[in-house]
Amino acid sequence: MKSGFVAIIGKPNVGKSTLLNRLAGQKIAIVSNKPQTTRTAIKGIINMENAQIIFTDTPGIHKPKNKLGEKMSETIDEATDGVDLMLYLIEATDKGIGTANEFIIKKIKDANAKAILAINKVDLVKKENLLSLIKAYSEAYDFEAIIPISAREDDGIDILLNKIVEVLPEGPIYYPEDEWTDQTERQIIEETIREKALKSLEDEIPHGIAVEVESMKKREDKELYDIEATIYCEKKSHKGIIIGKDGAVLKVIGERAREDIEKMLDCQVNLQLWVKVKEGWRDDEKKLNQIFKS
């Protein structure tokens, strides 16, 4: 029996959450085309006949600009401390290693960690274009393997998963076999709402929003949950954009989130969303502690 903890690391927006969802065979982490979508370390537990793998999706490694960024950086350090394997994700469209990836490689070297390099988004380039990238990274660190993949197209995922199992040590079952994540239902709902907001809002707003489920109650007379949640933003001008003309944007966010939440809870959901302004929440320790609660 093989088992172990695997941290997925890389720059923002390289496809870490998409890869985790693909490896798990179900949606665990939210996905958007905006960088730094993932804020906390999210565990995805994959049970196989001969292995249990606990993946941790980490925030994209970047230079912190506020306390939120600092918390995300701390989360990366905690998530990668003492893991059995680092799964380092880069993009096939990269022209070379670059400063940011040099910094990540240094983190791996400092940890003296076993690492597999996955080159994502190979569907966007010609295979021969990968050769120089593979050569550069193979000279930069002694990876257990360098594997081209496309998380979006499900290309190379089985090869990657088999290699991870091969590298992991023999070990026990850490989690019950019916568990697939360490997130609570409330956390998943909060992240689902945030994902739909990320996909519906303008570029300058998403990093300035947070979501909190205020109440979640199941009705006694029918299979239906009443859920109330608040979307926090930093500016009054942002509140108007999130709500939209005649509430149109907020309605779309709510409808899309409700569909996913109903699938997860396997019952009908009455979702009520509110938008509140909380200036400077990204530097508010109390609010950040709520987001990064264990």
C-alpha positions as CSV (number, residue, x, y, z in Angstrom):
1,M,0.0,0.0,0.0
2,K,1.4,3.4,-1.0
3,S,0.2,6.6,0.7
4,G,1.4,10.2,1.2
5,F,1.0,13.9,1.0
6,V,1.6,15.7,-2.3
7,A,1.7,19.6,-2.6
8,I,0.8,21.1,-5.9
9,I,2.8,24.2,-6.4
10,G,3.5,26.7,-9.1
11,K,2.9,30.3,-10.3
12,P,-0.6,31.8,-10.2
13,N,-2.9,30.7,-13.0
14,V,-0.9,27.7,-14.3
15,G,-3.9,25.3,-13.8
16,K,-3.2,23.9,-10.3
17,S,-6.9,23.7,-9.3
18,T,-7.9,22.3,-12.7
19,L,-5.3,19.6,-12.3
20,L,-6.4,18.7,-8.7
21,N,-10.0,18.4,-9.9
22,R,-8.9,16.2,-12.8
23,L,-6.8,14.0,-10.6
24,A,-9.6,13.6,-8.1
25,G,-12.2,13.0,-10.8
26,Q,-14.5,15.5,-9.3
27,K,-14.6,19.2,-8.4
28,I,-12.7,20.0,-5.3
29,A,-11.2,23.4,-5.9
30,I,-12.7,26.4,-7.6
31,V,-11.4,27.4,-11.0
32,S,-11.3,30.7,-12.9
33,N,-9.0,32.3,-15.5
34,K,-8.0,34.9,-12.9
35,P,-4.7,34.5,-11.1
36,Q,-4.6,33.8,-7.3
37,T,-8.1,32.2,-7.4
38,T,-7.0,29.7,-4.7
39,R,-6.4,31.4,-1.3
40,T,-6.2,28.5,1.2
41,A,-4.6,25.1,1.0
42,I,-7.3,22.7,-0.2
43,K,-6.9,19.0,0.3
44,G,-8.2,16.4,-2.2
45,I,-8.1,12.8,-1.1
46,I,-7.8,10.2,-3.8
47,N,-8.4,6.6,-2.9
48,M,-7.1,3.9,-5.2
49,E,-6.9,0.1,-4.9
50,N,-3.2,0.3,-4.0
51,A,-2.8,3.9,-2.8
52,Q,-4.2,6.8,-0.9
53,I,-2.9,10.2,-2.1
54,I,-3.6,13.4,-0.2
55,F,-3.2,16.3,-2.6
56,T,-2.9,19.9,-1.4
57,D,-3.8,22.7,-3.9
58,T,-1.8,25.7,-2.8
59,P,-2.2,29.4,-3.8
60,G,0.0,30.6,-6.6
61,I,3.4,31.7,-5.5
62,H,3.7,35.4,-5.8
63,K,5.1,38.5,-4.0
64,P,2.6,39.5,-1.2
65,K,1.1,43.0,-1.5
66,N,-1.1,43.0,1.6
67,K,-1.9,40.8,4.6
68,L,-4.1,38.6,2.4
69,G,-1.0,37.9,0.2
70,E,1.1,37.3,3.3
71,K,-1.5,34.8,4.6
72,M,-1.5,33.0,1.2
73,S,2.4,32.9,1.3
74,E,2.3,31.4,4.8
75,T,-0.3,28.8,3.6
76,I,2.1,27.7,0.8
77,D,5.0,27.3,3.3
78,E,2.7,25.3,5.7
79,A,1.3,23.1,2.9
80,T,4.7,22.2,1.5
81,D,6.4,21.5,4.9
82,G,7.1,17.9,5.4
83,V,5.2,16.6,2.3
84,D,6.3,13.3,0.6
85,L,6.3,14.9,-2.8
86,M,6.0,18.2,-4.6
87,L,4.1,18.3,-7.8
88,Y,5.4,21.4,-9.6
89,L,3.3,22.8,-12.4
90,I,4.5,25.0,-15.2
91,E,3.0,26.1,-18.5
92,A,4.1,24.7,-21.8
93,T,3.9,28.2,-23.3
94,D,6.7,29.4,-21.1
95,K,9.8,30.6,-23.1
96,G,12.2,29.6,-20.4
97,I,12.4,29.2,-16.6
98,G,12.1,32.9,-15.7
99,T,12.6,34.7,-12.3
100,A,9.4,33.5,-10.7
101,N,10.1,29.8,-11.5
102,E,13.7,30.2,-10.4
103,F,12.3,31.3,-7.0
104,I,10.1,28.2,-6.9
105,I,12.9,25.9,-7.8
106,K,14.9,27.4,-5.0
107,K,12.1,26.6,-2.6
108,I,12.2,23.0,-3.7
109,K,16.0,22.8,-3.4
110,D,15.9,24.4,0.1
111,A,13.3,21.7,1.1
112,N,15.5,19.0,-0.5
113,A,12.2,17.5,-1.6
114,K,11.3,14.9,-4.1
115,A,9.5,16.6,-6.9
116,I,7.8,15.8,-10.2
117,L,7.5,18.5,-12.9
118,A,4.3,18.6,-14.8
119,I,4.3,20.7,-17.9
120,N,0.7,21.8,-18.3
121,K,-1.3,23.1,-21.3
122,V,0.6,21.1,-23.9
123,D,-2.5,21.3,-26.1
124,L,-1.5,24.9,-26.8
125,V,2.0,24.2,-28.3
126,K,3.7,21.8,-30.7
127,K,5.4,18.9,-28.9
128,E,8.8,19.8,-30.4
129,N,8.6,23.2,-28.6
130,L,8.7,21.4,-25.3
131,L,12.2,20.0,-25.8
132,S,14.1,23.2,-24.8
133,L,11.8,23.6,-21.7
134,I,12.4,20.0,-20.6
135,K,16.2,20.4,-21.1
136,A,16.3,23.7,-19.0
137,Y,14.3,22.2,-16.1
138,S,16.2,18.9,-16.1
139,E,19.4,20.9,-15.7
140,A,17.9,23.1,-12.9
141,Y,16.8,20.3,-10.6
142,D,16.9,16.5,-10.3
143,F,13.2,15.8,-10.8
144,E,11.7,12.3,-10.3
145,A,10.1,12.8,-13.7
146,I,9.1,15.5,-16.2
147,I,5.7,14.8,-17.6
148,P,3.8,16.8,-20.3
149,I,0.1,17.1,-19.6
150,S,-3.1,18.9,-20.4
151,A,-5.3,19.1,-17.3
152,R,-8.1,20.7,-19.4
153,E,-8.0,18.0,-22.1
154,D,-7.2,15.1,-19.7
155,D,-4.0,14.3,-21.5
156,G,-1.2,12.5,-19.6
157,I,-3.1,12.5,-16.3
158,D,-3.0,8.7,-15.9
159,I,0.7,8.7,-16.6
160,L,1.2,11.4,-14.0
161,L,-0.9,9.7,-11.4
162,N,0.9,6.4,-11.9
163,K,4.2,8.1,-11.5
164,I,3.1,9.8,-8.3
165,V,2.1,6.4,-6.8
166,E,5.4,4.9,-7.9
167,V,7.4,7.7,-6.1
168,L,5.3,7.7,-2.8
169,P,6.5,5.6,0.1
170,E,4.6,2.6,1.6
171,G,2.3,3.9,4.3
172,P,-1.1,3.7,6.1
173,I,-4.5,4.9,5.2
174,Y,-4.6,8.4,6.7
175,Y,-8.3,9.2,5.9
176,P,-11.5,7.1,5.8
177,E,-12.0,5.9,2.3
178,D,-15.3,7.7,1.8
179,E,-13.7,11.1,2.5
180,W,-12.7,13.2,-0.6
181,T,-11.8,16.6,0.9
182,D,-11.0,18.3,4.2
183,Q,-13.3,21.2,3.5
184,T,-16.6,21.6,5.3
185,E,-19.9,22.1,3.3
186,R,-19.9,25.7,4.3
187,Q,-16.4,26.3,3.0
188,I,-17.3,24.6,-0.3
189,I,-20.4,26.7,-0.7
190,E,-18.5,29.9,0.1
191,E,-15.9,29.0,-2.5
192,T,-18.5,28.0,-5.1
193,I,-20.2,31.5,-4.7
194,R,-16.8,33.2,-5.0
195,E,-16.0,31.2,-8.1
196,K,-19.1,32.3,-9.8
197,A,-18.4,35.9,-8.8
198,L,-14.9,35.6,-10.2
199,K,-16.3,34.5,-13.6
200,S,-18.9,37.3,-13.6
201,L,-16.9,40.3,-12.5
202,E,-14.4,42.7,-13.9
203,D,-10.6,42.1,-13.4
204,E,-10.0,44.7,-10.7
205,I,-12.7,43.4,-8.4
206,P,-12.2,39.7,-7.7
207,H,-9.3,39.9,-5.3
208,G,-11.3,42.4,-3.3
209,I,-14.1,40.0,-2.5
210,A,-14.7,37.4,0.1
211,V,-17.8,35.3,0.8
212,E,-19.2,34.2,4.1
213,V,-22.2,31.8,4.7
214,E,-24.3,33.5,7.4
215,S,-26.8,30.7,7.9
216,M,-27.6,27.3,6.4
217,K,-30.7,25.4,7.5
218,K,-32.5,22.4,6.2
219,R,-36.3,22.6,6.3
220,E,-38.1,19.9,8.3
221,D,-41.0,19.6,5.9
222,K,-39.0,19.1,2.6
223,E,-35.7,18.3,1.0
224,L,-34.6,22.0,0.8
225,Y,-31.8,24.1,2.3
226,D,-32.2,27.8,3.0
227,I,-28.8,29.4,2.7
228,E,-27.9,33.0,3.2
229,A,-24.5,34.3,2.3
230,T,-22.7,37.7,2.1
231,I,-20.3,38.8,-0.5
232,Y,-17.9,41.4,1.0
233,C,-16.2,43.9,-1.2
234,E,-13.8,46.8,-0.5
235,K,-15.4,49.8,-2.2
236,K,-18.9,51.2,-2.6
237,S,-18.3,51.4,-6.3
238,H,-17.6,47.7,-6.4
239,K,-20.9,46.9,-4.6
240,G,-22.8,48.4,-7.5
241,I,-20.9,46.4,-10.0
242,I,-21.4,43.2,-8.1
243,I,-25.1,43.8,-7.9
244,G,-25.4,45.1,-11.4
245,K,-28.3,47.0,-13.0
246,D,-31.5,45.9,-11.5
247,G,-29.6,43.2,-9.6
248,A,-28.7,41.4,-12.9
249,V,-25.1,40.4,-12.1
250,L,-25.9,39.2,-8.6
251,K,-28.8,37.2,-10.0
252,V,-26.5,35.4,-12.4
253,I,-23.9,34.7,-9.6
254,G,-26.7,33.3,-7.4
255,E,-28.2,31.1,-10.2
256,R,-24.9,29.6,-11.2
257,A,-23.8,29.0,-7.6
258,R,-27.1,27.4,-6.7
259,E,-26.8,24.9,-9.5
260,D,-23.5,23.6,-8.2
261,I,-24.6,23.7,-4.6
262,E,-27.7,21.6,-5.4
263,K,-25.5,19.0,-7.1
264,M,-23.3,18.8,-4.0
265,L,-26.1,18.7,-1.5
266,D,-28.3,16.5,-3.7
267,C,-31.4,18.6,-2.9
268,Q,-33.1,21.9,-3.7
269,V,-31.5,25.1,-2.4
270,N,-33.0,28.5,-1.7
271,L,-29.9,30.8,-1.9
272,Q,-30.1,34.4,-0.8
273,L,-27.0,36.6,-1.5
274,W,-26.2,40.0,0.1
275,V,-23.4,42.4,-0.8
276,K,-21.7,44.5,1.9
277,V,-18.8,46.9,1.8
278,K,-15.9,46.2,4.2
279,E,-13.1,48.6,3.4
280,G,-9.6,47.2,3.7
281,W,-10.7,43.7,4.6
282,R,-7.6,42.2,2.9
283,D,-5.6,43.7,5.8
284,D,-8.1,42.9,8.5
285,E,-6.8,40.1,10.7
286,K,-10.2,39.1,12.0
287,K,-11.6,38.7,8.5
288,L,-8.5,36.8,7.2
289,N,-8.7,34.4,10.2
290,Q,-12.2,33.6,9.1
291,I,-11.1,32.8,5.6
292,F,-8.0,30.9,6.7
293,K,-9.8,29.0,9.5
294,S,-8.7,25.5,10.0
